[in-house]
Amino acid sequence: MGVEVVGAAGRWEDFASFMVPRKPGAGGCVCVVYRNSSLDMGGRITLMRGLCAREPGPGVLAYVDGEVAGWCSIAPKASYRALVNSRTIPHVDDAEAWSAVCFVVRPGFRRRGLMHDLLNGAVEHARAMGATVVEGYPVDPDGSRIDQTSGYVGTVALFEAHGFERVQRTTGRRGGKQRWLVRRELA
């Protein structure tokens, strides 16, 4: 399985192919909720199209053998309004952190370890764009399984496998499980 992870800038059509609902009137976050939850679907699509039109882009896309297979939202923390104003996700310091907030793997590509490729690619993308630290806010399933919807933030084990360290428990929860603020300093 050949996997390539690249920035989403200039790749709107690939992003939209599985992140924008196809049915008129359908709901969905289009990975905008952390950025601006007050937008309607049209506004969400317009925002993401604009972010995909320029660097650094809103995240990274994973391709398996040339087919778009996954997504990770990673950008400067300051661009995520919900994080800047969060009462559940703590602020550690004033570092210009980038935040990895969402993972989506298309059906048919799941259970292949693609989230590991996405996280590696997201970290490398952030590094290439000048980031010095990357944060995540994953769930700690504490040995049990979590549902797919709750797992969109990733797991502590995923982030720890890629050099992230637990910094602080959050007061946020996903699927009834504790979330952590994790960080990785980039050299």
C-alpha positions as CSV (number, residue, x, y, z in Angstrom):
1,M,0.0,0.0,0.0
2,G,1.6,3.2,-1.2
3,V,0.7,6.1,1.1
4,E,1.4,9.8,0.5
5,V,0.3,12.6,2.8
6,V,0.3,16.2,1.4
7,G,-1.0,19.6,2.4
8,A,-4.6,20.3,1.3
9,A,-3.7,23.7,-0.3
10,G,-4.6,23.5,-3.9
11,R,-6.6,20.2,-3.4
12,W,-10.2,21.4,-2.8
13,E,-11.8,18.9,-5.1
14,D,-10.1,16.0,-3.3
15,F,-11.1,17.4,0.2
16,A,-14.6,18.0,-1.0
17,S,-14.9,14.5,-2.5
18,F,-15.5,13.0,1.0
19,M,-15.8,15.9,3.4
20,V,-18.6,17.9,1.8
21,P,-22.1,16.2,1.9
22,R,-23.4,15.3,-1.5
23,K,-27.2,15.5,-0.7
24,P,-28.7,19.0,-0.8
25,G,-29.8,20.0,2.7
26,A,-27.5,17.4,4.4
27,G,-25.7,18.4,7.5
28,G,-22.0,18.0,8.4
29,C,-19.2,19.9,9.9
30,V,-17.0,20.1,6.8
31,C,-14.2,20.3,9.4
32,V,-15.2,23.9,10.2
33,V,-16.7,23.5,13.7
34,Y,-13.4,24.3,15.5
35,R,-12.9,27.3,13.2
36,N,-16.4,28.8,13.1
37,S,-19.4,26.8,14.4
38,S,-21.9,29.6,13.6
39,L,-21.6,29.1,9.8
40,D,-24.4,27.4,7.8
41,M,-23.4,24.7,5.3
42,G,-22.9,27.2,2.5
43,G,-20.6,29.3,4.7
44,R,-18.7,26.2,5.8
45,I,-18.0,25.2,2.2
46,T,-17.0,28.7,1.3
47,L,-14.6,28.9,4.2
48,M,-12.9,25.6,3.5
49,R,-12.7,26.3,-0.2
50,G,-10.9,29.5,0.6
51,L,-8.5,27.8,3.1
52,C,-7.7,25.1,0.5
53,A,-6.9,27.9,-2.0
54,R,-3.8,29.1,-0.1
55,E,-0.9,28.0,2.1
56,P,-0.7,26.7,4.7
57,G,-4.1,25.1,3.9
58,P,-6.5,23.7,6.5
59,G,-4.7,20.3,6.9
60,V,-3.4,17.3,5.1
61,L,-4.8,14.7,2.9
62,A,-3.7,11.0,2.7
63,Y,-3.6,9.2,-0.6
64,V,-3.4,5.4,-0.9
65,D,-2.2,4.3,-4.3
66,G,-3.2,7.7,-5.7
67,E,-6.8,7.7,-4.2
68,V,-7.7,10.2,-1.5
69,A,-8.3,8.2,1.6
70,G,-8.0,10.4,4.7
71,W,-7.8,13.8,6.2
72,C,-6.2,15.5,9.3
73,S,-7.1,19.1,10.2
74,I,-3.9,20.8,11.3
75,A,-3.3,24.5,11.4
76,P,-2.1,27.2,13.8
77,K,-4.0,27.0,17.0
78,A,-5.0,30.7,16.7
79,S,-7.0,29.8,13.6
80,Y,-9.4,27.6,15.6
81,R,-11.8,29.9,17.3
82,A,-13.2,27.1,19.5
83,L,-9.7,26.3,20.9
84,V,-8.8,29.9,21.5
85,N,-12.1,30.5,23.4
86,S,-12.3,27.0,25.0
87,R,-13.3,26.5,28.6
88,T,-12.4,22.8,28.4
89,I,-9.1,22.8,26.5
90,P,-6.4,24.5,28.5
91,H,-3.7,26.9,27.2
92,V,-0.2,25.8,28.3
93,D,1.8,28.8,27.2
94,D,2.1,31.4,24.5
95,A,4.0,29.2,22.0
96,E,2.8,29.5,18.5
97,A,1.4,26.0,18.6
98,W,-0.2,24.2,15.7
99,S,-3.2,22.0,16.6
100,A,-4.2,18.6,15.1
101,V,-7.9,18.5,15.9
102,C,-9.6,16.0,13.5
103,F,-9.0,12.8,11.7
104,V,-11.2,11.3,9.0
105,V,-10.5,8.0,7.2
106,R,-12.8,7.0,4.4
107,P,-14.6,3.7,4.5
108,G,-12.7,1.1,2.7
109,F,-9.4,2.5,4.1
110,R,-10.0,2.0,7.8
111,R,-8.1,-0.4,10.0
112,R,-4.9,0.0,8.0
113,G,-3.1,2.3,10.3
114,L,-3.7,5.4,8.1
115,M,-4.2,7.6,11.1
116,H,-0.5,7.1,11.9
117,D,0.4,8.2,8.4
118,L,-1.9,11.2,8.7
119,L,-0.4,12.3,12.0
120,N,3.2,11.9,10.7
121,G,2.2,13.9,7.6
122,A,0.5,16.5,9.7
123,V,3.5,17.0,11.9
124,E,5.8,17.3,8.9
125,H,3.4,19.7,7.2
126,A,3.4,21.9,10.3
127,R,7.2,21.8,10.6
128,A,7.5,22.8,6.9
129,M,5.3,25.7,7.6
130,G,7.5,26.9,10.5
131,A,5.7,25.4,13.5
132,T,7.8,24.8,16.6
133,V,5.3,22.8,18.6
134,V,2.2,20.7,17.7
135,E,-0.7,20.0,20.1
136,G,-3.4,17.5,20.0
137,Y,-6.5,16.9,22.3
138,P,-7.1,13.2,22.0
139,V,-9.3,10.9,24.0
140,D,-7.9,8.3,26.4
141,P,-10.0,5.2,25.9
142,D,-8.3,3.7,29.0
143,G,-8.1,0.2,27.5
144,S,-11.7,0.1,26.1
145,R,-13.0,0.8,22.6
146,I,-14.4,4.1,21.6
147,D,-17.0,4.7,18.9
148,Q,-15.9,6.1,15.6
149,T,-17.6,9.5,16.2
150,S,-15.7,10.0,19.5
151,G,-12.5,8.9,17.9
152,Y,-12.2,11.8,15.4
153,V,-9.8,13.6,17.8
154,G,-7.4,10.6,17.9
155,T,-6.3,8.6,20.9
156,V,-3.6,9.3,23.4
157,A,-1.8,6.1,22.3
158,L,-1.8,7.3,18.7
159,F,-0.2,10.6,19.6
160,E,2.3,9.1,22.1
161,A,3.4,6.6,19.4
162,H,4.5,9.7,17.5
163,G,6.5,11.5,20.2
164,F,3.8,13.5,21.8
165,E,3.8,13.8,25.6
166,R,0.8,14.2,27.9
167,V,0.8,17.7,29.3
168,Q,-2.5,18.2,31.1
169,R,-5.9,16.6,31.4
170,T,-8.7,18.6,29.9
171,T,-12.1,18.9,31.3
172,G,-13.5,17.9,28.0
173,R,-14.7,14.3,27.3
174,R,-15.5,12.3,24.1
175,G,-17.7,9.3,24.3
176,G,-17.6,9.5,28.1
177,K,-13.8,9.3,28.1
178,Q,-11.2,11.7,29.3
179,R,-9.3,13.9,26.9
180,W,-5.7,15.1,27.2
181,L,-3.7,18.0,25.9
182,V,-0.6,16.4,24.3
183,R,2.4,18.3,22.8
184,R,5.4,17.6,20.6
185,E,8.2,20.0,20.3
186,L,9.6,20.2,16.8
187,A,13.4,20.6,16.4
